[in-house]
Amino acid sequence: MLGTSWEKMGGRLAYISTGAAGVWGVNRGGEVCYVTGTYGSVNVAGDRWQQVAAPSAFKVISSGDDVVWAINNNDEVFVRKGITATKHGGEEWVPVSGSLSHISVSSNGNLVWGVDAANFKIYRRTEINEVDDTCIR
C-alpha cells in the first residue's frame, strides 16, 4: 500500500487531488487542469495536462466521483458540474454558498468537508443531491 518510490511527473502545481473524476490540479497562477486518461482510473499516469477554464483564480481543488470541488483566492466555493465518462473536464463551475480555505470531497462525491478561512472551524456540506452532484441547501 505504500509503494516503493516516487515517480517524477511533468508539470508544476501548487495543489493536486486524485479521485474517480481523475487527477486535478491548480498551478501557482490559479489555473485549473486535469490529467487526461485518469478519469475512473487514478492508478494510471494519464496522457497530458488539460487546462479547464475557471471563473477566477483557484487555490484548492478536490476530486470525487464525477464531481470536483474547488476554492478560489477569495475563499469562495465552486463545484464542477457535468463530469462524465465522455466529458472528463465537465461543463461548468457553479458557485456554492460559503467561505472556506480548504475542502475535501469523498471518493463517491457524497461527503464534502471544509475548513473556514477565518476561524479554522470545520464544516460538512449537507443534503447533496445525488442526481446532479449539486447542493440543494
C-alpha positions in Angstrom: 0.0 0.0 0.0 2.9 2.4 0.5 4.6 1.8 -2.9 8.4 1.7 -3.4 9.3 5.1 -4.8 8.2 8.5 -6.2 8.0 8.9 -10.0 8.5 12.5 -11.2 5.7 13.6 -13.4 5.7 16.6 -15.9 4.2 19.9 -14.9 4.2 22.2 -11.9 1.3 22.6 -9.5 0.6 24.3 -6.2 -2.2 21.8 -5.3 -3.2 18.3 -6.6 -6.1 15.9 -5.9 -6.9 12.4 -7.1 -10.4 10.8 -7.2 -12.7 8.9 -9.5 -13.1 12.1 -11.6 -9.3 11.8 -12.3 -6.2 13.8 -11.3 -6.9 17.5 -11.0 -4.6 20.3 -10.0 -4.1 24.1 -9.6 -0.9 25.8 -10.6 0.7 28.8 -8.9 -1.3 31.2 -11.2 -4.6 29.7 -10.0 -5.3 27.9 -13.3 -7.1 24.5 -13.2 -6.1 21.4 -15.1 -6.7 17.7 -15.1 -4.7 14.8 -16.5 -6.4 13.2 -19.5 -6.7 9.4 -19.3 -7.1 9.4 -15.5 -10.9 9.6 -15.2 -12.2 6.4 -13.5 -8.7 5.1 -13.0 -6.3 7.0 -10.9 -3.8 4.1 -11.0 -2.5 5.2 -14.4 -0.2 8.1 -15.2 -2.5 9.5 -17.8 -1.7 11.3 -21.0 -1.2 15.0 -20.6 -2.4 18.1 -18.6 -5.6 19.7 -20.0 -6.4 23.2 -18.8 -10.0 23.8 -17.7 -11.3 27.4 -17.7 -12.3 28.7 -14.2 -14.3 31.8 -13.3 -11.4 33.1 -11.1 -8.0 32.0 -9.8 -8.4 28.9 -7.7 -6.1 27.7 -4.8 -7.6 24.4 -3.7 -9.2 21.5 -5.6 -10.7 18.1 -4.6 -11.6 15.3 -7.0 -14.5 12.9 -6.2 -16.8 10.7 -8.3 -18.0 12.7 -11.3 -17.5 15.9 -9.3 -14.7 18.3 -8.4 -14.9 20.9 -5.7 -12.7 24.0 -5.6 -11.9 27.2 -3.7 -10.7 30.4 -5.3 -8.3 33.0 -3.9 -11.3 34.8 -2.2 -12.2 31.7 -0.3 -15.4 31.2 -2.5 -16.5 27.7 -3.1 -17.3 26.1 -6.5 -18.3 22.7 -7.8 -17.6 21.4 -11.3 -20.8 20.0 -13.0 -21.1 17.7 -16.0 -18.1 15.5 -15.4 -18.8 12.1 -17.1 -17.1 9.2 -18.8 -17.4 11.1 -22.0 -16.8 14.7 -20.7 -13.8 14.3 -18.3 -13.3 18.1 -18.0 -17.0 18.7 -17.1 -19.2 21.5 -18.3 -19.3 24.4 -15.8 -18.2 25.8 -12.5 -21.2 26.5 -10.2 -20.8 28.8 -7.1 -21.8 27.3 -3.8 -22.6 29.4 -0.7 -19.9 29.5 2.0 -16.4 30.8 2.6 -13.6 28.1 3.1 -9.9 27.9 3.0 -9.7 24.1 2.4 -12.1 21.5 1.0 -12.2 17.7 0.7 -14.7 15.6 -1.2 -15.1 11.8 -0.6 -14.3 9.4 -3.3 -18.1 8.8 -4.0 -18.7 12.6 -4.1 -21.4 12.4 -1.4 -19.4 13.9 1.5 -17.8 17.3 1.4 -15.9 18.7 4.4 -14.2 22.1 4.6 -12.3 24.4 6.9 -13.4 28.0 7.3 -10.8 30.7 6.3 -11.2 33.0 9.3 -11.7 30.8 12.4 -10.4 27.3 11.3 -13.9 25.9 12.1 -14.8 22.6 10.4 -17.9 22.3 8.2 -19.7 19.4 6.5 -21.9 20.1 3.4 -25.4 18.7 3.9 -28.1 17.4 1.5 -26.0 16.8 -1.6 -28.3 15.9 -4.4 -27.1 12.6 -5.8 -28.9 13.2 -9.1 -26.7 16.1 -10.3 -24.0 16.4 -7.6 -25.0 19.9 -6.6 -26.0 21.0 -3.2 -29.6 21.8 -2.5 -29.1 23.6 0.8 
